[in-house]
Amino acid sequence: MFYFLLGVIVGALAFKLYRVNKFQKYRRAILEEALYELREVERSNEKKD
């Protein structure tokens, strides 16, 4: 019984970490996209000047 509970806890932690990593990758992609957009805006502003 003890090992069963231990396995459930470890499994839940691993699943949580996996989900967090997936979310961080997704968030990083969004941030990179936003940075790219900002650079494009800055570039177009420089061309106007």
Long-range contacts (C-beta under 8 A, 24 or more apart in sequence): none
